[in-house]
Amino acid sequence: MTTSTFDTFVGHVRSALNHLYDPDELRRSPLAAACGIAGDFDAAATLQRLLIDAIEALRPAADDPPQSRGWRI
């Protein structure tokens, strides 16, 4: 992935996160096409769920100490 492509992708992710609860914006997001769900009836809900699941996957384990790198991030 080139820097320009990466920057574009990051911009699309940032925009989708800023509009996480706006179905019209999520439906039009280039991320929906990138995930192969652009034409789906529930594309907005699916993209929203994918983003929320990705955010939750970043959560450190419950037994990680509060000063660990994962919790600091």
Secondary structure, DSSP 8 states (H G I E B T S, - for coil): --HHHHHHHHHHHHHHHHTTT-HHHHHH-HHHHHTT-TTSTTHHHHHHHHHHHHHHHTS--TTS-TTSHHHH-
